[in-house]
């Protein structure tokens, strides 16, 4: 038998579920794609999108996610990591990163199958609190299985048990338990059942929808629209430059902030390979705009954003909703959850206990400083060598380093220091230019902060999970330039590599798909969407205050008992 035949036989061998479980228990990173079993341990250091996006797919059928985020060329490259095939429909494991438990071959042969490694989540729900503000103005037409909300409360400063005991001592536990149960039931009732037949039907129709929009050319980038975009960018940049040298510093700062605001949308397209569809060309476009012109790391954003797209609105896993101690969109953060992205405890400490009570008032003021936080995250990524050091993207971090030097030279030195003489005017120029980008941060949070944060387990399909955790924002077409096309976040989450100029065209197909499969499609106007977000933050703030009152009541009760 030749080497080629041996390799083919090796890749075509049938692996059972027990075989896959044993490999993962041994520390192997196994992912299922189109019936092929891939062992991608060797690819983790090379993956341009970071290792965490892959780790969330271990033990799961990642076919839909792989097709959504990767080009055909990349999908073909994955085949070299194939070690076998599966037969029949794969039943997902809970990935180790999400708390899944796996047995070795010896453990499997020694005992019955463990229930904890089925398609259900491996952790129990918080006994007191769960996410709030379930889909209002939706008709709960479908029933689903009971969900289990994963909580990572180890090493927490305030565990769920502590909360449970505190509230019980104040006599309010029953009401809160009943409210939490009803909210969870409402969430499940709004969406199709999680049974295998229903979810496979949704997947099949989603794949048909994807083929349909591809056939209509909606994955093709409109370079005419980008010519208009380039003209807008040039006008804003030249306006800022002209006003700066004419002494109109405030107006110049506003134009510069608007310039950065608009550039963000093109970086987003480039990060998803939505412009030329060539990985290196789009990466260079993104790095040039984000790093050289904006001072932010495009590669950091891709690493962060890929995880966000896979585990959208998961309190433990999605970095886009992990803003402790300033914001919490679900009381589950009261349990000091551990972030698997940042690998740290999001402590519900004294600072968080204070700020979360007023988070609905702090929402807009804090977002005006959002760009400064992005600087810090970008520097940690670039200079902390968090990106891949091998593979096709190894040189990107060096290009980003050059971009950072270039940005701070032209902005920090030539614009702020050399062109403005007054120290206070310099500070004002920096603050105003950065605050002008606030709509971007509002845009990012608007589509997710008011949506579900429940973990319905690995039985939930990719399209249902995206539509459950994401909403669209309604606006007239002439305002698309202001929102960057990304007001259609639900559409974007279904088709992440679709150029944003085509998202409006795809929206009608998504609405039809949702009606067909019975998934609620959530869309609000810009003002109403903001009201939903503020309402969610206020609800959680009230519970934070309630918890504080319960703690004080419990403390007083203990003191009285002591006497």
C-alpha positions as CSV (number, residue, x, y, z in Angstrom):
1,X,0.0,0.0,0.0
2,X,1.4,3.4,-1.0
3,X,1.8,6.3,1.4
4,X,-1.0,8.2,-0.3
5,X,-3.4,5.2,0.1
6,X,-2.5,4.8,3.7
7,X,-3.2,8.5,4.3
8,X,-6.5,8.3,2.5
9,X,-7.5,5.2,4.5
10,X,-6.5,7.0,7.7
11,X,-8.6,10.0,6.9
12,X,-11.6,8.0,5.8
13,X,-11.7,5.7,8.8
14,X,-15.0,6.0,10.8
15,X,-14.7,7.4,14.3
16,X,-17.3,6.8,16.9
17,X,-18.6,9.3,19.4
18,X,-16.5,7.4,22.1
19,X,-13.4,7.7,19.9
20,X,-13.9,11.5,19.7
21,X,-14.6,11.8,23.4
22,X,-11.4,9.9,24.3
23,X,-9.3,12.1,22.0
24,X,-10.7,15.3,23.6
25,X,-10.2,13.8,27.1
26,X,-6.6,13.3,26.1
27,X,-6.3,17.0,25.3
28,X,-6.8,16.9,21.6
29,X,-8.7,19.7,19.9
30,X,-11.3,17.9,17.8
31,X,-13.8,19.7,15.6
32,X,-16.4,18.2,13.2
33,X,-16.8,19.9,9.8
34,X,-19.0,18.5,7.0
35,X,-18.8,15.0,8.5
36,X,-15.0,15.1,8.7
37,X,-13.2,14.8,12.1
38,X,-10.5,17.4,12.3
39,X,-7.6,17.4,14.8
40,X,-6.5,21.0,14.8
41,X,-4.0,21.2,17.7
42,X,-1.2,22.1,15.3
43,X,-3.3,24.9,13.8
44,X,-4.1,26.8,17.0
45,X,-0.9,28.9,17.1
46,X,-1.4,29.8,13.4
47,X,-5.0,30.7,13.3
48,X,-5.3,34.4,12.4
49,X,-8.5,34.7,14.2
50,X,-7.0,33.5,17.5
51,X,-7.3,30.2,19.4
52,X,-10.3,31.0,21.5
53,X,-12.7,31.0,18.6
54,X,-11.6,27.4,17.8
55,X,-11.7,26.3,21.4
56,X,-15.4,27.1,21.6
57,X,-16.0,24.6,18.7
58,X,-14.2,21.6,20.2
59,X,-16.4,18.6,20.3
60,X,-19.0,20.3,18.1
61,X,-20.2,20.2,14.5
62,X,-18.7,23.6,13.4
63,X,-19.8,23.3,9.8
64,X,-22.1,26.3,9.7
65,X,-19.6,28.5,11.6
66,X,-16.7,27.4,9.3
67,X,-18.7,28.1,6.2
68,X,-19.9,31.5,7.5
69,X,-16.4,32.8,8.5
70,X,-14.0,31.2,6.0
71,X,-13.4,31.3,2.3
72,X,-13.5,28.1,0.2
73,X,-9.7,28.2,0.0
74,X,-9.4,28.1,3.8
75,X,-12.0,25.4,4.1
76,X,-10.0,23.3,1.6
77,X,-6.8,23.8,3.7
78,X,-8.6,22.5,6.7
79,X,-8.8,19.0,5.1
80,X,-5.2,18.3,5.8
81,X,-6.1,18.1,9.5
82,X,-8.7,15.4,8.9
83,X,-8.2,12.2,10.9
84,X,-11.4,10.4,10.2
85,X,-15.1,10.7,9.5
86,X,-18.4,10.3,11.4
87,X,-21.5,8.4,10.5
88,X,-25.0,9.9,10.9
89,X,-26.0,13.1,12.6
90,X,-23.4,14.4,15.1
91,X,-24.6,15.2,18.6
92,X,-22.5,18.0,20.0
93,X,-20.4,17.9,23.2
94,X,-20.1,20.8,25.4
95,X,-16.6,22.2,24.7
96,X,-14.0,21.9,27.5
97,X,-13.7,25.7,27.5
98,X,-17.4,26.0,28.4
99,X,-17.2,23.4,31.2
100,X,-17.7,20.2,29.3
101,X,-16.5,16.9,30.9
102,X,-14.9,14.2,28.9
103,X,-14.0,10.6,29.6
104,X,-11.1,8.6,28.6
105,X,-11.5,5.2,26.8
106,X,-11.0,3.4,30.1
107,X,-13.6,5.5,31.8
108,X,-16.0,4.9,29.0
109,X,-15.6,1.2,29.1
110,X,-15.9,1.2,32.9
111,X,-19.2,2.9,33.2
112,X,-22.5,4.0,31.6
113,X,-22.6,7.2,29.4
114,X,-22.4,10.4,31.5
115,X,-25.4,12.6,31.2
116,X,-23.3,15.7,31.7
117,X,-21.8,15.3,28.2
118,X,-25.0,15.2,26.3
119,X,-26.3,18.0,24.1
120,X,-27.5,19.9,27.2
121,X,-25.4,22.5,29.1
122,X,-23.2,21.2,31.9
123,X,-24.0,23.8,34.5
124,X,-27.0,24.7,36.6
125,X,-28.8,28.0,36.3
126,X,-28.3,30.7,38.9
127,X,-30.8,29.9,41.7
128,X,-31.9,33.5,42.0
129,X,-31.1,35.6,39.0
130,X,-31.3,35.2,35.2
131,X,-31.3,37.6,32.3
132,X,-34.1,40.2,32.2
133,X,-36.1,42.0,29.6
134,X,-37.2,39.1,27.4
135,X,-38.5,39.8,24.0
136,X,-41.2,42.3,24.4
137,X,-43.8,42.7,21.6
138,X,-43.2,39.1,20.5
139,X,-45.8,36.3,20.4
140,X,-44.5,33.2,22.1
141,X,-45.7,30.7,19.5
142,X,-43.2,27.9,20.1
143,X,-42.2,25.9,23.2
144,X,-38.7,24.7,23.9
145,X,-36.8,22.5,26.2
146,X,-35.8,23.8,29.6
147,X,-32.5,25.7,29.4
148,X,-29.6,25.5,31.8
149,X,-27.6,28.6,32.3
150,X,-23.9,28.0,32.6
151,X,-22.2,29.8,35.5
152,X,-18.6,29.9,36.3
153,X,-18.6,31.0,39.9
154,X,-15.5,29.4,41.2
155,X,-13.2,31.8,43.0
156,X,-16.0,34.4,43.0
157,X,-16.3,37.0,45.7
158,X,-20.0,36.6,45.8
159,X,-21.3,33.2,44.8
160,X,-24.8,32.3,43.8
161,X,-25.2,30.5,47.1
162,X,-24.3,33.7,48.9
163,X,-26.9,35.6,47.0
164,X,-29.4,32.8,47.6
165,X,-28.8,32.8,51.4
166,X,-28.8,36.6,51.5
167,X,-32.2,37.0,49.8
168,X,-33.7,34.1,51.7
169,X,-32.9,35.8,54.9
170,X,-34.8,38.9,53.8
171,X,-37.9,36.9,52.8
172,X,-37.8,37.9,49.1
173,X,-36.4,34.7,47.6
174,X,-39.7,33.2,46.5
175,X,-40.8,36.2,44.5
176,X,-37.5,36.4,42.7
177,X,-37.4,32.7,42.0
178,X,-40.9,32.9,40.5
179,X,-40.0,35.9,38.3
180,X,-36.8,34.3,37.1
181,X,-38.6,31.0,36.2
182,X,-41.2,32.9,34.3
183,X,-38.6,35.0,32.4
184,X,-36.8,31.8,31.4
185,X,-40.0,30.1,30.3
186,X,-41.0,33.2,28.2
187,X,-37.6,33.1,26.5
188,X,-37.9,29.5,25.5
189,X,-41.5,29.9,24.5
190,X,-40.6,32.6,22.0
191,X,-38.4,30.3,19.9
192,X,-38.7,27.0,18.1
193,X,-38.2,23.8,20.1
194,X,-34.6,22.6,20.6
195,X,-35.4,19.1,19.5
196,X,-33.2,17.7,16.8
197,X,-35.7,17.5,14.1
198,X,-36.8,21.2,14.5
199,X,-33.2,22.5,14.7
200,X,-32.1,20.4,11.7
201,X,-35.0,21.9,9.7
202,X,-33.8,25.4,10.6
203,X,-30.3,24.5,9.6
204,X,-31.4,23.2,6.2
205,X,-33.5,26.2,5.5
206,X,-30.7,28.5,6.6
207,X,-28.3,26.8,4.2
208,X,-30.9,27.2,1.4
209,X,-31.1,30.9,2.3
210,X,-27.3,31.3,2.2
211,X,-27.3,29.7,-1.3
212,X,-30.1,32.1,-2.4
213,X,-28.3,35.3,-1.3
214,X,-25.1,34.0,-2.9
215,X,-26.9,33.4,-6.1
216,X,-28.2,37.0,-6.0
217,X,-24.6,38.2,-5.8
218,X,-25.0,39.7,-2.3
219,X,-21.6,38.4,-1.3
220,X,-20.0,40.5,-4.0
221,X,-18.6,43.8,-2.9
222,X,-20.0,47.0,-4.4
223,X,-16.9,49.0,-5.3
224,X,-19.1,51.9,-6.5
225,X,-20.4,52.2,-2.9
226,X,-16.8,52.2,-1.7
227,X,-15.9,55.0,-4.1
228,X,-18.6,57.1,-2.5
229,X,-17.2,56.0,0.9
230,X,-13.7,57.1,0.0
231,X,-15.0,60.5,-1.2
232,X,-16.7,61.0,2.2
233,X,-13.6,60.0,4.1
234,X,-11.4,62.3,2.0
235,X,-13.9,65.2,2.6
236,X,-13.9,64.7,6.4
237,X,-10.1,64.4,6.6
238,X,-9.5,67.5,4.4
239,X,-12.1,69.5,6.4
240,X,-10.4,68.6,9.7
241,X,-7.0,69.6,8.3
242,X,-8.2,72.9,6.9
243,X,-10.1,73.8,10.0
244,X,-7.2,72.9,12.2
245,X,-4.8,75.2,10.4
246,X,-7.4,77.9,10.3
247,X,-7.6,77.9,14.1
248,X,-11.1,76.3,14.3
249,X,-9.9,73.6,16.7
250,X,-13.3,72.4,18.0
251,X,-14.8,72.1,14.5
252,X,-11.6,70.3,13.3
253,X,-11.9,67.8,16.2
254,X,-15.5,67.0,15.3
255,X,-14.6,66.4,11.7
256,X,-11.7,64.1,12.8
257,X,-14.0,62.2,15.0
258,X,-16.5,61.8,12.2
259,X,-13.7,60.6,10.0
260,X,-12.7,57.9,12.5
261,X,-16.4,57.0,13.0
262,X,-16.9,56.3,9.3
263,X,-13.6,54.4,8.9
264,X,-14.7,51.9,11.5
265,X,-17.3,50.4,9.1
266,X,-14.7,49.7,6.4
267,X,-12.4,48.1,9.0
268,X,-15.3,45.9,9.9
269,X,-15.8,44.8,6.3
270,X,-12.1,44.2,5.9
271,X,-11.9,42.2,9.1
272,X,-14.6,39.9,7.7
273,X,-12.9,39.6,4.3
274,X,-15.9,41.4,2.8
275,X,-14.0,43.8,0.4
276,X,-11.7,41.8,-1.9
277,X,-12.4,38.4,-0.2
278,X,-8.6,37.9,-0.2
279,X,-7.3,37.4,3.3
280,X,-4.0,39.3,3.1
281,X,-5.3,42.1,1.0
282,X,-8.3,42.7,3.2
283,X,-6.1,42.4,6.3
284,X,-3.7,45.0,5.0
285,X,-6.7,47.3,4.2
286,X,-8.0,46.8,7.7
287,X,-4.6,47.4,9.3
288,X,-3.8,50.5,7.3
289,X,-7.2,52.1,8.2
290,X,-7.4,50.9,11.8
291,X,-3.8,51.2,12.9
292,X,-2.2,53.9,10.6
293,X,-5.3,56.2,10.5
294,X,-7.1,55.3,13.7
295,X,-4.6,54.1,16.2
296,X,-6.5,50.9,16.9
297,X,-5.5,47.2,16.3
298,X,-7.4,45.6,13.5
299,X,-6.0,42.2,14.5
300,X,-7.1,42.6,18.1
301,X,-10.5,43.4,16.8
302,X,-10.7,40.3,14.7
303,X,-9.6,38.1,17.6
304,X,-12.2,39.7,19.8
305,X,-15.0,39.8,17.2
306,X,-14.6,36.2,16.0
307,X,-15.4,35.0,19.6
308,X,-18.3,37.4,19.8
309,X,-19.8,36.0,16.7
310,X,-19.6,32.4,18.0
311,X,-20.8,32.8,21.6
312,X,-22.9,36.0,21.1
313,X,-24.3,37.4,24.4
314,X,-22.9,34.7,26.6
315,X,-21.9,36.4,29.9
316,X,-19.0,34.0,30.5
317,X,-17.6,33.9,27.0
318,X,-18.6,37.0,24.9
319,X,-16.1,39.8,25.4
320,X,-18.5,42.3,23.8
321,X,-20.8,42.2,26.9
322,X,-18.1,41.8,29.5
323,X,-17.8,45.4,30.9
324,X,-17.6,44.9,34.6
325,X,-17.4,46.8,36.9
326,X,-19.2,49.5,34.8
327,X,-22.0,47.6,33.0
328,X,-23.9,44.3,33.5
329,X,-26.8,43.4,31.2
330,X,-27.8,40.4,33.4
331,X,-27.7,39.8,37.2
332,X,-25.6,36.7,36.4
333,X,-22.6,39.0,36.7
334,X,-23.5,39.4,40.4
335,X,-21.9,35.9,40.8
336,X,-18.5,37.1,39.8
337,X,-18.3,35.1,36.6
338,X,-15.0,34.0,35.1
339,X,-14.4,35.4,31.6
340,X,-13.0,32.6,29.4
341,X,-11.9,35.3,26.9
342,X,-9.9,37.4,29.3
343,X,-9.2,34.5,31.6
344,X,-10.0,36.4,34.8
345,X,-12.8,36.8,37.3
346,X,-15.2,39.6,36.6
347,X,-15.5,40.5,40.2
348,X,-18.8,41.8,41.7
349,X,-16.7,43.8,44.1
350,X,-17.4,47.0,46.0
351,X,-16.8,49.1,42.9
352,X,-19.1,47.1,40.8
353,X,-21.8,47.0,43.5
354,X,-21.7,50.8,43.5
355,X,-21.5,51.6,39.8
356,X,-24.0,49.0,38.6
357,X,-26.7,50.8,40.7
358,X,-26.4,53.8,38.4
359,X,-25.3,52.1,35.1
360,X,-28.3,53.4,33.2
361,X,-27.2,56.9,34.0
362,X,-23.6,56.2,33.2
363,X,-24.2,54.5,29.9
364,X,-23.8,57.4,27.5
365,X,-21.2,59.3,29.5
366,X,-18.9,56.2,29.7
367,X,-19.3,55.4,26.0
368,X,-17.8,58.8,25.2
369,X,-14.5,57.4,26.6
370,X,-14.9,54.1,24.7
371,X,-12.1,54.8,22.2
372,X,-9.5,55.2,25.0
373,X,-10.4,51.7,26.2
374,X,-9.9,50.4,22.7
375,X,-6.4,51.9,22.7
376,X,-5.5,50.0,25.8
377,X,-6.9,46.7,24.4
378,X,-5.0,47.2,21.2
379,X,-1.7,47.8,22.9
380,X,-2.1,44.8,25.1
381,X,-2.7,42.7,22.0
382,X,0.1,44.1,19.8
383,X,2.8,44.6,22.4
384,X,1.7,41.7,24.6
385,X,2.2,39.4,21.6
386,X,-1.2,37.9,21.9
387,X,-1.5,37.4,18.1
388,X,-0.2,34.4,16.1
389,X,3.5,34.2,15.9
390,X,3.5,31.6,13.2
391,X,1.4,31.0,10.1
392,X,0.1,33.4,7.4
393,X,-0.5,36.2,9.9
394,X,2.9,36.2,11.7
395,X,4.0,39.5,10.2
396,X,0.8,41.4,10.9
397,X,1.8,42.4,14.4
398,X,4.9,44.0,13.1
399,X,2.9,46.0,10.5
400,X,0.6,47.0,13.3
401,X,3.5,48.2,15.4
402,X,4.6,50.4,12.5
403,X,1.0,51.6,12.2
404,X,0.9,52.6,15.8
405,X,4.1,54.6,15.6
406,X,2.8,56.3,12.4
407,X,-0.5,57.2,14.0
408,X,0.9,58.7,17.2
409,X,3.4,60.6,15.1
410,X,0.8,62.3,12.9
411,X,-2.0,62.6,15.5
412,X,-0.1,62.9,18.8
413,X,2.9,64.9,17.6
414,X,2.0,66.8,14.3
415,X,-1.7,67.5,15.1
416,X,-2.1,67.8,18.9
417,X,1.4,69.0,19.9
418,X,2.7,70.9,17.0
419,X,-0.5,72.5,15.6
420,X,-2.2,73.5,18.9
421,X,-0.3,75.8,21.2
422,X,-2.6,75.8,24.3
423,X,-2.4,72.8,26.6
424,X,-6.1,73.1,27.5
425,X,-7.1,73.3,23.9
426,X,-5.0,70.2,23.2
427,X,-6.9,68.3,25.9
428,X,-10.2,69.6,24.6
429,X,-9.3,68.7,21.0
430,X,-8.5,65.1,22.1
431,X,-11.6,64.7,24.2
432,X,-14.0,66.1,21.5
433,X,-12.5,64.1,18.6
434,X,-12.8,60.9,20.6
435,X,-16.2,61.7,22.0
436,X,-17.5,62.2,18.5
437,X,-17.0,58.5,17.8
438,X,-19.5,57.6,20.5
439,X,-22.2,56.6,18.0
440,X,-20.0,53.6,17.0
441,X,-20.0,52.4,20.6
442,X,-23.7,52.9,20.9
443,X,-24.2,51.0,17.6
444,X,-22.2,48.1,18.9
445,X,-24.0,47.8,22.2
446,X,-27.5,48.6,20.8
447,X,-27.9,45.4,18.9
448,X,-27.0,43.1,21.8
449,X,-27.4,44.7,25.2
450,X,-31.3,44.4,25.2
451,X,-31.3,40.8,23.9
452,X,-31.2,37.4,25.5
453,X,-28.2,36.3,27.5
454,X,-29.6,32.8,28.2
455,X,-27.5,29.7,27.5
456,X,-29.9,27.3,25.8
457,X,-27.2,24.7,25.3
458,X,-25.4,23.2,22.3
459,X,-28.7,21.8,20.9
460,X,-29.6,25.3,19.7
461,X,-28.6,25.8,16.0
462,X,-26.3,28.6,14.8
463,X,-29.0,30.7,13.0
464,X,-31.4,30.5,15.9
465,X,-28.8,31.5,18.4
466,X,-27.8,34.5,16.3
467,X,-31.3,35.7,15.8
468,X,-32.1,35.2,19.5
469,X,-29.2,37.3,20.7
470,X,-29.2,40.1,18.1
471,X,-31.6,42.7,16.9
472,X,-31.7,45.0,13.9
473,X,-32.2,48.8,14.0
474,X,-34.7,50.3,11.6
475,X,-33.8,53.5,9.8
476,X,-34.4,55.2,6.5
477,X,-32.1,54.1,3.7
478,X,-30.6,57.6,3.3
479,X,-29.2,57.2,6.9
480,X,-27.4,54.0,6.1
481,X,-24.1,55.9,5.9
482,X,-24.4,57.0,9.5
483,X,-25.0,53.5,10.8
484,X,-22.5,52.1,8.3
485,X,-25.0,49.4,7.2
486,X,-24.4,47.6,10.5
487,X,-27.8,48.5,11.9
488,X,-28.6,45.2,10.3
489,X,-26.7,43.2,12.9
490,X,-29.0,40.2,12.9
491,X,-28.5,39.9,9.1
492,X,-24.8,40.4,9.6
493,X,-24.6,37.7,12.2
494,X,-26.2,35.2,9.8
495,X,-23.9,36.2,6.9
496,X,-20.7,37.7,8.5
497,X,-18.7,37.9,5.3
498,X,-21.5,39.7,3.3
499,X,-20.4,43.3,2.5
500,X,-22.4,45.7,4.6
501,X,-23.7,47.6,1.6
502,X,-25.7,44.5,0.7
503,X,-27.2,43.8,4.2
504,X,-30.3,45.9,3.5
505,X,-31.0,43.8,0.4
506,X,-30.6,40.6,2.3
507,X,-32.9,41.8,5.1
508,X,-36.1,40.9,3.3
509,X,-34.9,37.3,2.8
510,X,-34.1,37.0,6.5
511,X,-37.5,38.3,7.4
512,X,-39.1,35.6,5.2
513,X,-36.8,33.0,6.7
514,X,-37.8,33.9,10.2
515,X,-41.5,33.7,9.3
516,X,-40.9,30.3,7.7
517,X,-39.1,28.7,10.6
518,X,-40.9,30.5,13.4
519,X,-38.0,32.4,14.8
520,X,-38.8,36.0,16.0
521,X,-37.1,38.7,14.1
522,X,-36.4,41.6,16.3
523,X,-36.1,45.1,14.9
524,X,-36.6,48.5,16.6
525,X,-36.2,52.1,15.6
526,X,-33.0,53.8,16.8
527,X,-34.8,55.7,19.6
528,X,-36.8,52.6,20.7
529,X,-33.7,50.4,20.6
530,X,-31.9,52.8,22.9
531,X,-34.9,52.8,25.2
532,X,-34.7,49.0,25.4
533,X,-31.0,49.1,26.2
534,X,-31.5,51.7,28.9
535,X,-34.5,49.8,30.3
536,X,-32.4,46.6,30.5
537,X,-29.6,48.4,32.3
538,X,-32.1,50.0,34.7
539,X,-33.7,46.6,35.5
540,X,-30.3,45.1,36.4
541,X,-29.4,48.3,38.4
542,X,-32.6,47.8,40.4
543,X,-31.7,44.3,41.2
544,X,-28.2,45.4,42.2
545,X,-29.8,47.9,44.6
546,X,-32.1,45.1,45.9
547,X,-29.2,42.8,46.5
548,X,-27.4,45.6,48.4
549,X,-30.5,46.1,50.6
550,X,-30.7,42.3,51.2
551,X,-27.0,42.2,52.2
552,X,-27.5,45.1,54.7
553,X,-30.7,43.4,56.0
554,X,-28.9,40.1,56.4
555,X,-26.0,41.9,58.2
556,X,-28.3,43.6,60.6
557,X,-30.2,40.4,61.3
558,X,-26.9,38.7,62.1
559,X,-25.9,41.5,64.4
560,X,-29.2,41.3,66.3
561,X,-29.0,37.5,66.6
562,X,-25.5,38.0,68.0
563,X,-26.9,40.1,70.8
